[in-house]
Amino acid sequence: MADRQARLITKRTSVPGKIPTGTTGNELNYIKSGELASNLADHSLWGYDGTNVFEYGSNSFLGLTGGTISGDLFVNGSLSANTLFSGSTDVETIIYNILAGAPSGDITRVQPGTNITTGGTANSPIINLDNNIVITSVNATTLSGGTIYSGATDLSNIFGTLSIQQTLQAQMPTKADLSGATFTGAISAPSLSATTISGGTFYGDGSGLYNLPASSAYRVFRLTGGTTYTFTDFGVVNSLSVNKIVGSSTTVVLNQAPTINEFYVVKDAKGDSKTNPITISGGTYNIDGNTAVELKAKNNPSLTFLFDGTEYIII
């Protein structure tokens, strides 16, 4: 009998991509520790060390279809699967948010805790707080609940009984800058300015402002003695009532620093200018082209002088 060389025959398959298993399967694709299996289509040789199925020459450990890999998995090329888990977390939810450009490259997840339940989706969670929850701070577009406290204050005591304007008033005791808003109740302020102010009753230092008389354009001084009077400030006196106790001639000098449209009134209130004439001088300004005019008539006459920017004119 001729000598025959020893041969090594392995389990083999001609199905591309098929690999043996070391933990599950039937006799056709199951290998034991120390056994070999080859894929004739992929030209690959496989072994099993009792823990992992590995490909000779690749120095890598591969997962099993339907099986579980224990330990670390190193991939030099690419890795694909229907579902990949890291512990109990679906890796797809993490990768998806990174590729989608989530803020700061990741999203902080909200996990259920004591008196907290979550719903919605991973990217749009719904957080339900039950029973007595203590939160240091919260920032939300909409916040609702049976009773909401700020410190020990039930917020319904503020928003349920007071207007927003009153709340703002309490929050801003020195300045309230509201456009088109309305305050209800009483407002106490050291100063108040507005284009338009309307209301029931306004008070200034305890006085009802509605009791004040309308502003008058005439600020009158009553001359009861002397022979000369000079207008100096339109805002203080612009009307002179000459009513001397003892009748005598009088000289009146109009303001020497007037502004356009200022007017001054001189009246013979005693009614004796026919005997005791009143002379009105423009000083450095003319009066209708004259340096002075004379008030001399019966029946308590008066003259009004308007400054037109160049001289005084009688109107």
C-alpha positions in Angstrom: 0.0 0.0 0.0 1.5 3.3 -1.1 2.2 5.9 1.5 -0.4 8.7 1.5 0.3 12.2 2.9 -1.8 13.5 5.8 -4.5 16.0 4.9 -6.2 18.7 7.0 -9.9 19.0 6.1 -11.9 21.8 7.6 -15.6 22.6 7.7 -16.2 24.7 4.7 -18.8 26.8 2.8 -19.1 28.4 -0.6 -21.7 31.0 0.5 -20.2 34.5 0.4 -20.2 36.3 3.7 -21.1 33.2 5.8 -19.0 32.7 8.9 -19.1 29.9 11.5 -20.4 30.3 15.0 -18.8 29.3 18.3 -21.7 29.5 20.6 -24.9 28.8 18.6 -26.0 27.0 15.5 -26.2 23.5 14.0 -23.4 21.1 13.1 -23.0 22.7 9.6 -21.7 26.0 10.9 -20.8 25.3 14.5 -17.1 24.9 15.4 -15.6 23.9 18.7 -12.5 25.4 20.3 -9.5 24.5 18.2 -11.5 23.6 15.1 -11.2 25.4 11.8 -13.7 26.5 9.2 -13.1 28.0 5.8 -15.2 30.1 3.4 -14.1 29.1 -0.2 -16.0 32.1 -1.7 -14.3 34.7 0.6 -11.0 32.9 0.8 -11.1 33.2 4.6 -10.1 30.9 7.4 -11.8 30.9 10.8 -11.1 29.6 14.3 -12.7 29.6 17.7 -10.7 30.1 21.0 -13.6 29.2 23.3 -14.7 32.8 23.6 -14.5 34.5 20.2 -14.8 33.5 16.6 -11.9 35.1 14.7 -10.5 35.2 11.3 -6.9 34.1 10.9 -4.6 36.9 9.7 -7.1 39.7 10.4 -6.4 40.1 14.1 -10.0 41.1 14.6 -13.1 39.7 16.3 -16.4 39.7 14.5 -19.9 39.6 15.8 -22.3 36.8 15.1 -25.6 37.0 13.3 -28.2 36.6 16.1 -25.4 36.2 18.7 -23.7 38.3 21.3 -20.1 39.5 21.5 -18.6 39.8 24.9 -15.7 42.1 25.6 -14.4 44.9 23.3 -15.0 45.2 19.6 -12.4 46.9 17.4 -13.3 47.9 13.9 -10.7 49.3 11.5 -13.0 49.8 8.6 -16.8 50.2 8.8 -19.5 48.8 11.0 -23.1 48.4 10.0 -26.1 46.7 11.5 -29.9 47.2 11.7 -29.6 48.2 15.4 -26.5 48.9 17.5 -26.6 49.2 21.2 -24.3 50.6 23.8 -25.5 49.0 26.9 -29.3 49.6 26.7 -29.0 52.8 24.6 -29.7 52.7 20.9 -26.5 54.2 19.4 -28.6 55.5 16.4 -30.3 58.1 18.6 -26.8 59.6 19.6 -25.4 59.5 16.1 -28.5 61.0 14.6 -28.4 64.0 16.8 -24.8 64.6 16.1 -25.3 64.5 12.3 -28.4 66.6 12.5 -26.4 69.4 14.0 -28.0 69.4 17.4 -27.0 72.4 19.7 -23.4 72.0 21.0 -23.2 68.7 19.0 -25.2 66.7 21.5 -28.5 66.8 23.5 -28.8 66.4 27.2 -31.3 63.7 27.9 -34.0 64.0 30.6 -34.3 60.8 32.6 -37.2 59.9 34.9 -36.6 60.4 38.5 -38.5 60.9 41.8 -42.0 62.3 41.0 -41.0 62.8 37.4 -42.2 61.0 34.4 -41.2 61.6 30.8 -42.9 61.0 27.5 -42.7 62.3 23.9 -39.7 61.4 21.8 -36.0 61.4 22.5 -35.6 64.7 20.7 -38.8 66.3 22.0 -39.4 64.9 25.5 -42.4 65.7 27.5 -41.7 66.1 31.3 -44.5 65.6 33.7 -43.9 66.7 37.3 -46.1 65.1 39.9 -46.8 65.7 43.6 -44.5 68.2 45.4 -41.6 69.2 43.2 -38.8 71.6 44.3 -36.9 73.2 41.5 -34.1 75.7 42.0 -34.8 77.5 38.7 -36.9 76.9 35.6 -37.0 78.6 32.2 -39.9 77.6 30.1 -42.0 79.0 27.3 -45.2 77.7 28.9 -45.6 76.6 32.5 -48.8 75.3 34.0 -49.8 73.6 37.1 -52.4 73.5 39.9 -50.4 75.7 42.3 -47.1 77.3 41.4 -45.0 79.0 44.1 -42.2 81.6 44.0 -40.6 81.0 47.3 -43.5 80.7 49.7 -45.8 82.9 47.6 -48.6 81.4 45.5 -48.3 83.1 42.2 -52.0 83.0 41.7 -52.2 85.5 44.5 -50.4 87.9 42.3 -51.7 87.2 38.8 -55.2 86.2 39.9 -56.1 89.3 41.8 -53.9 92.1 40.4 -53.5 93.5 36.9 -50.2 93.2 35.1 -49.8 97.0 35.4 -50.1 96.9 39.2 -47.6 94.0 39.2 -45.2 96.1 37.1 -45.7 99.1 39.4 -44.7 97.0 42.4 -41.6 95.7 40.6 -40.6 99.1 39.4 -41.1 101.6 42.2 -39.0 104.4 40.6 -39.9 104.3 37.0 -42.6 102.7 34.9 -42.0 103.1 31.1 -45.1 101.7 29.4 -46.2 102.6 26.0 -50.0 102.5 25.5 -50.5 100.7 28.9 -53.0 101.5 31.6 -52.5 101.5 35.3 -55.4 100.6 37.5 -55.6 101.7 41.1 -53.5 104.4 42.7 -50.0 105.5 41.5 -47.7 107.5 43.8 -44.6 108.9 42.1 -42.2 111.8 42.8 -42.5 112.8 39.2 -44.7 111.8 36.2 -44.3 112.6 32.6 -46.3 111.5 29.5 -47.4 112.8 26.2 -51.0 112.2 27.2 -52.3 111.6 30.8 -56.0 110.8 31.4 -57.8 109.5 34.4 -60.5 110.2 37.0 -58.6 112.5 39.5 -55.1 113.8 39.5 -53.4 115.2 42.6 -50.4 117.4 43.0 -49.1 117.5 46.6 -52.5 116.5 47.8 -54.5 118.9 45.7 -56.9 117.8 43.0 -55.4 119.1 39.8 -58.8 119.6 38.3 -59.3 122.4 40.8 -56.5 124.5 39.4 -57.6 127.3 37.0 -56.7 127.2 33.4 -53.4 128.9 32.5 -53.8 132.6 31.7 -51.8 134.5 29.0 -52.0 137.6 31.1 -49.8 138.2 34.1 -50.9 141.5 35.7 -49.1 143.9 38.0 -51.2 146.7 39.7 -49.3 149.9 40.0 -50.6 152.0 42.9 -47.8 154.5 43.2 -44.6 156.0 41.7 -44.0 157.5 38.3 -42.1 154.8 36.4 -42.6 151.1 35.6 -40.4 148.9 33.4 -41.3 145.5 32.0 -38.4 143.1 32.4 -39.7 139.5 32.1 -42.6 138.4 29.9 -43.0 135.3 32.0 -43.5 137.2 35.2 -45.5 140.3 34.2 -46.8 141.2 30.8 -49.8 143.4 31.8 -49.8 146.7 33.8 -52.8 148.1 35.5 -52.1 151.7 36.4 -54.4 152.6 39.4 -52.6 155.0 41.6 -54.0 156.1 44.9 -52.9 159.6 44.1 -53.1 160.4 40.5 -50.0 161.5 38.6 -48.3 161.1 35.2 -46.7 157.7 34.6 -43.8 156.5 32.3 -43.8 152.8 31.2 -40.8 151.3 29.5 -41.3 148.1 27.5 -39.1 145.1 27.8 -35.6 145.7 26.4 -34.8 142.0 25.8 -38.0 140.8 24.1 -38.4 137.7 21.9 -40.7 137.7 18.9 -44.4 137.5 19.6 -44.1 138.7 23.2 -46.9 141.2 24.0 -47.4 143.7 26.8 -50.6 145.5 27.9 -50.9 148.9 29.6 -54.3 150.0 31.0 -55.5 153.1 32.6 -57.4 151.4 35.4 -58.0 154.6 37.4 -59.5 156.4 34.4 -57.5 159.6 34.8 -55.1 159.4 31.9 -56.9 162.4 30.2 -55.5 164.5 33.1 -52.5 162.3 34.1 -51.2 160.8 30.8 -49.4 157.5 30.6 -46.3 157.6 28.3 -45.1 154.2 27.0 -41.5 154.1 25.7 -40.0 151.4 23.5 -36.5 152.2 24.9 -34.1 151.0 22.2 -37.0 149.7 20.1 -39.5 151.9 18.2 -43.2 151.6 18.6 -44.8 151.8 15.2 -41.8 153.9 14.1 -42.0 156.2 17.2 -39.8 156.2 20.2 -42.8 156.5 22.5 -46.6 156.8 22.5 -49.0 158.4 25.0 -52.1 156.9 26.5 -54.4 159.9 27.1 -58.1 159.3 26.8 -61.3 158.9 28.8 -63.1 155.7 29.8 -60.2 153.6 31.1 -58.4 153.0 27.8 -55.6 150.4 27.2 -53.0 149.6 24.5 -51.4 146.3 23.6 -47.9 146.1 22.2 -46.6 143.1 20.2 -42.9 142.6 19.4 -42.5 141.5 15.8 -38.8 140.8 16.0 -37.8 144.3 15.0 -40.0 146.7 16.9 -43.2 146.9 19.0 -46.4 147.3 17.1 -49.8 148.4 18.6 -52.6 145.9 18.0 
